[in-house]
Amino acid sequence: MDLTESSLTLFLYYHIKARFGGTGGRKESEPTMLFRITVKNSKLTNGIRVEKGMSVDVPSNSMSNPLTTNGGQAVVDAFMRIYGIDIKKAGALSMVYLDVERIG
């Protein structure tokens, strides 16, 4: 690559980065919210035991409730990762059984 190609490549790189933000599509000003999801009451369904007080922290790029966003998949994934249980199969993926609190 000669000097002209190198200069053009750098120009295009910085131009695209400036134009599109260079943050993987996410704007730097968008806050990442953190929600704490806590089980309200113990429950045993489909052989899955959910105990009162179990909680997980779920990050979200939106301010909406993570239980209602994308079918609550982030919450299901978090309970699977932390406790190894499928909260959806336990029938506890709703506001009746889970308390949602914004903590960050």
Summary of the structure (lengths in Angstrom):
residues: 104
radius of gyration: 21.2
end to end distance: 48.0
largest distance: 69.0
contacts: 253
relative contact order: 0.19
helix: 32%
strand: 23%
